Amino acid sequence: MVMALVAGMSTNALAEGKTVNTYKNNTYDSRGSDAKKFYDHVKAYSSGYSGSYKYGTDISNSDFSDKSSTIKYWASHGRNNGSVFGDANSVDVRLPDGFKFSGGNLEFLFLASCYQLTGEGDNPRKRYAKSMIGDKAVRVICGYHDSAPKLGDTIVEEYFFNNPDPGSNDVRDGESVKSAWMKANIRANSVNGYSAPRNFLVLTHEGDCQYSRFEGYSSNTYDRPNRSTAILRFSMLNPNGAKQPYSINEAINNEKLTSLEVPNYTLKVQEVSIAPSQEIGGEIGDKKVTFNEEIAIKKANSWFDTAFNNIALNGIKDDDVKVSPIVMAKVLEDSSKETEIPVAYVVEWKNYYNGIRLAGDTYTAIVDDDGIKSSTFVWHQVVSENPITTVRSSIIDYGEAVNLIKEKINASKTTMPAVSAQYRQTIQNCELLFVRDENSNVFRPSWVFETGDSVFYTVDCLDGTVSER
């Protein structure tokens, strides 16, 4: 059964007042609190907003069900049964069956928590979808169907309000909440390398309501839904399948990485900085694309050649292109029966030198029938190889890198809450990359480990330096 409406008569085009409440229910590091940054950004970009930011022991279970503000941002840990919990306090709560987020002031809900919008297991997505429908309906819920970015959520939050990609028109510039959330997560994945942003999922209503903006951010306004017949979900498929996290103790057994030959040189590079000459942009909509992935690649290629005047780039190999459909489906009682249709494609090229990727370099385009919706371009041309005589007796191989990371993680986990320590000891991804030296235009061969809480450990293969971000 499609999420059926509970009829209401609210036809407000504008929001129920300019109010925002945000909650940070888990600890954070020097990057800061994503919930506090979100709160500050909402107020900074449009005058007249009021509300509050809460952290740690200031938060209670009842705050999760509160719907007194127009915009609500909740950051915490989450389970696949739909419950949320914190390590900054004792809050542990699950959205009850039959609970309604509708009926109050709440119009936009952000869930920076794992698994809240998954259709697996207990199917919490179904409960959230039902909670949106009714008089004074919730317009949009943004979250994740699997792991959330955790410490990487500050990057997603930043791009949501200030996305530098051409055509993105972030929420600050009048992009819809739905589209801006997707574009922010796609950039955090393609440029910054975070794995979890690929797990984004947005719930919204059929019709124009899906393009709703924050009040004061755009002259475009849309009626609050009062005759909704279905809730739609938007997410991005991963053609290679989701990578399964593994413990740091299991990392040493990765034969693929153990067999890699580590370069004994650095790369001198020159940044490619060119503004596109063609107009792009627009919302990610709900119309099925009329072409396949092969055509999506051609469209992205064609636009690039025209927009950048056929500039020749090193490192692009057609067989390395990755295409990920953005799909839409109606939320059903039985998630296994939901039918996904592609509404756009995310096409990505990465920059390789001798088979090793340059970290952060990408050409990523979001393509649909109308054209290029957004384009990310970060690239460096390799000027020369610079052989290095390391002061160490040998170059750092994968096994030694793992041992160095284990020492770092074991040293840090004693000062962390138990849940955070568990995430820190989980490896989301590891790759041999050329990583840019922050102080120069030099890329150095490095082992890069992404932990379960979105911390990156980088081990320089030439001098053994371990850094963390």
N, C-alpha and C positions, 0 to 999 in steps of 0.2 A: 504494500500500500504506500502510495506517495504521501509525504508529510502533508496532511490535509489542513486547511485553514480553520481557525476559530474566528468567525467573522467579527469585525469591529468597524467602528465608524470614524476612526481618526483619519483625517486627510491632511494633517499638517505638512506643508511643504518644507518648513524650517524645523530645526531641532527644538527640543523642549528646554531651551536655555543653554547657555554656553558653560557647561560644567564638565570637569574631568577629575576622576579619582584613579590613582595608580597605587599598586601594592607590590612590594618586593619581599617575597616570602622565603628567599634563599640567600645565602651569603654571596658576596661579590668581591672582586679583587681591584687592583689599581685602575682597571678600565672604567670603573664606576658602576652605578646601578642603572640598568636599562630603564627601569620603571621611573626613576627620578629624572633621567634624561628625557623620557617620553613626556612626562608631566611638564617639564620646563619648556620643551619644544612646542607643545600645544599652546601654551600661554604666550610664548614669545612671538609666534607667527600670526596671531590674531588677538586683538585686545578684547577685554571684557570677560575672559574665561576665569572661573573660580573653581575651587575644589581643594583636594588634599592629596598628599603623598604619604604613605605609611610604609614603615619597614620594621621587620623583626617582631618584637614583642608587642608592638602597637597594633598588630593585626590579630583578628579573631576569626573563628569559623564563620560567623555571621557576615563578615565582610565579603565573603565569596558570593553570596546570594544577593548582595545589595544591588539595587538598580535605581538608585537615586540620581546618579549622574548620567549625562548624555554619552560620555566616552569613559570606558573603563579598561584599564590595562592591568593584567594579573600575571606576575612572574613567580614561578615556583617549580618544584619538581612535580612530576605526574606519573601515574601508573596507567596501564592499559585497561583497567576497569573504570577509568574515568575519574578517579580520585586525584586530588592535588594535596601536596604536603610540603612542609618547609624544613630547612635545617637551621633557620634563624629563629624558630619558635616551635611550638607544639601543635600548630594548625594542621589538621588532617581532615579533609571533608570531600564528599562526593556529591555531585549534582543529583538530587533525588529524582526518581521516576515521577513524571508528571509536573515537575517544577517549571514555572514560567518566568523567563527573563523578560518577557513582554509584560505589558500592563503598567509599566513605570516610565521613567525618563530615559532609560537605557536604550541607545540606538546602535552603538558600536562597541563590541567586546573583543579584546585582544587577549589571547591565552598563550603566553610565552612559557609553556609547560609541555612536557612530553606526552604524547599519545591521546590528548584530549579529543581529537577529531578523527581517531581511528575507527574504521568499520570492523576491525577484527575483535575477537574475544567477546566482551560484553557489549560491543558496539556503542560506545559513548557518543559517537557522532549522531546517532539517531536521537538520543536524549537532547543534545544541544539543538538539533534541527527543530524538534518539537517545541523547545523552549522559546524559539524565536517568533512563533506564530501566535497571533491574537491581537486584540485591541492594543494600540500603542506598541506595535511590533518592533523587535530588534531588526535593524536593517542588515547588518553584516557582523559575522564572527570570523576573526582571523586567528589561525593557530597552526598546529602541526599534527599530522596523522601518525608520526613515528617520533624519533628523538627530536627534541628541540635544540637550538644552538647553544643553550646554556651560557657560558661566558662569551660566546660569539654573538649573543643577542644584542649587544651594544652596537655592533656593526650593522645588523639588520635595521635597528631603530634609527641609526644615523642615516642610512640610505632611504628609509621610508620618508624622512623629512627633507633630505638633501641628497638626491641621487644625481651624480654628475653625468650620467650617461645621456647622450643626445636622444631626444624623443621621450625620455622618461616622464618629464613633467611630474615630479614627485608630488606628494599630497600637499605640500606647502604651496605648490604652484597651481593647484586646482585639479590634480589627478584624482580619480575616484579612490576610495579607501581600498577596494578590492584589487584594482589594477596596480596601485602603488605598492601594496604589500607583496604581490607576486614579483614585481620588478625588483624590489629591494632584496628579496631573498635570492633571486636568480643572480644578481650582481655579487652578493656576499659569497655565493658558491663559486662563481666563475672567476672572480678576481682575487678574492681573499682566501679561497681554498677551503672554506668550511664545508663539511659534508652535510650536516643536518639541515641547512636551509633548503635543500632539495625536497625536504619533507613538508613544505608548506601546504596548507589547505585552507580554502576560504568557503564559508557558507553564506549564501545570500538568497534573495528572492528572485523569481522570474520577473522580467520586465525592467523598466527603467530604474527601479529602486536599486538595482545592483551597481549603478553608477553614482551612488550617494557620496557626497563630500562632507567633510567637517563644516559646521556652520562657521561662516566668516572666512573660509578659505577659497571660495569660488562663488561666482554669480549664478552658477548652474545649481538649481535645487530640484528635488524630486519628492513626490508625495510619500509619506510614510505608508507602507502597504496596509491596506485594510480588507483586501479581497484576495489574499495570497492563496494560491492553489498548490504550490510546491516550493520546496527548498532545493536550490542548486548547490553543488560543490564544485570547486575548481582546484586542480592540483597538477603536478608535473610528474609524468612517468619517467622512470629510470630504465633505459633500454638494457643496461648491463646488470640490472638487479641491484638491490641494496646490499652494500658490503656488511658482512657480519662482524661486529666488534669482537676482539679477542683480548685476553689478559696480557700484560706486559711479560709475564713469565712464559707465555706461549709464543711470543714474537720471535724468539730465536730460531724457531723451527720453520720459518718462512723460506722455503727453498728458492723461490723465484728471486727474492731479494739477496739471498746469500750468494747467488751465482753471478751477480752483476759486477762488471769491471768498473772500478771507480776511476774517473779521469784524474790525471796528475797535473792539471792545468786549470787556470781561471779563464774567463772570457771577458775581454774588453768589448763594451757594447756602446751603441748610440741609440738614444730613445727616438722612436718615431712619433712625432707629434703633428697630426694633421687634422684640421677641422673638416667634417664632411660638407660637401657642396650641395647636397640635396636635402630637402625637407623630409623629416620622418616624424613618427610619433603617433599617438592615439591610444585609446583604451583597448585593453584585452577584453574582447566581447564574448558573446555567447552563440555566435554563428559557426556552424560546422565548416571547416576548411574544405575546399573542393579539390585539393591536390595532395599528393603523397610526400613522404619524407625526401625522396630523390629530387622532386621539384622544389621542395623547401631549400635544399642545399643550393640548387641552381639560382633561386631567387636571392638568397643571401649573398652568393658569389657575385651575381650580376649587379646588385645594389652596391656592393663593396667596390667593384671595379669602376663603376660610374662615379660614385661619391668621392672616391679617393684617386680619381684620374689614372686608373690602372697601375698604381704603384706596385713595384715588385718587392715582395717580402721573402726573406729567408725563413725557413722553418716550417712553412705550411705544406702539409702533405694531405692530399684529398682522402687517403685511406684512414687518416686519423680524425676525420670530422665526426662529431657526435651530435645526434639529433634526438631531442627529448620532446615528445608531445605534451602540450598543456591540454588537459582534458576536462570536460564538464560532464556531470551526471546528475540526475535527480536522486535525492536521498530517499532510500526506501527502508521499510521495516527490516527487510532481509538484505544486508549490504551485498551479498554474493550475487544478487539479481540486478544490481545497478548497472546500467549500460553507459559506458564512457564514450564520448565522441570528442575528437580533437578539434579545438578551437584556435590553436596556434601551434607553432613549432619553435623550440629553442635550438638554434644551430650554433655549434661551438667549434672553433679551431684553436689549437694551442701551438705555442712556439717551441720547437724542438731543435736541439743541436747535437748531432751524433747520437740520436736516439734518446737524449735526456732532455726533459722539459725545463724551460725557463720559468721559474715560479712567478705567477701573477700575470704572465703574458697571455692574452686571449683576444680573439675577435668573436664576440657573441652577438647574435641577432635574434630577435623575436619576430617571427614572420606569420602573417595570416593573409587572407584574400585581399585585404586593403593595402598590404605592403609591409614595410619594416616598422614595427611598433616601438622598438628601442634597439640601440646598438651600443655595445661595449667594445672599446678598442684600447688595449694597453699592449704595447709592443716595443721590442728592442732589436735592432739589427746588430749582428755579431761583426765586430771589426777585426778581431784577431784572437788567437789563442796565446796565453801567456804561461809558459811552463813554470812550474814552481818546484823549488828544492825545499821540501818541508824540513823543519827542525826536528821532526819526529823520526823515529827509526823506520816507520812505515805509514802508508796512508790508512786512514780509519776505514775498516771494512764494516759490513753490516753487523756482524756479531759484536764487535767492539762498541759500535754505536748503541746497540741495545743495552749493553752492560752500563754504559755511561748514563743512559736515560733511566734505567732502573735505579741507579744511585740517586739521581735527582728526584724521582718520584717518591722513593722510599723516605728521602729526607724531608720532603714537603708534606707527606700525608699525616704525619704526627700532629701537625698544627691545624688540620682541617676537620670539619664535621665528618661523621662517618659516611654519609651519603656522598659527599663531594670527594672524599678519599677513594671511594669505590669507583666513581666515574674516572678519577685521575689515573687509576691503575688499568683502565681499559683503553685499548688502542683502536681508534676508528679507522686510521689509515696510516701507511708509511710509504714513502717514495724517495728515490734518489733524484735530486733536483739540482739545477743551477740556481742559487739563491743570491739575490742582489745584496752586496755590501751597502749598508745604509749611507756610508760616507763617500761612495764613489760610484762610477759607472762600470763596476766590475761584478760579475757573477761568479760565485765560488761553488764547487761541488759540495753538496751537503745532504745528509740524511735528515728528512723532516718527518716527525711523528706527530699525528693529531690524536689527542687523548679524548676520552669520552665526555669530558667537560669543555671541549673546544679550546684547549690549550695546545699550542704548537711548540714542540721542542725541536730545535735545529742543531745538528751536530756537524761542524765544519770538518770535512773529510781530510783537509790538509794540515790543520793545526790542532784539531781535537776540541776546539772551543764549543761549549754547549750554551745556547741562548734560549730564552723562553719568551713567548708572546701569547 
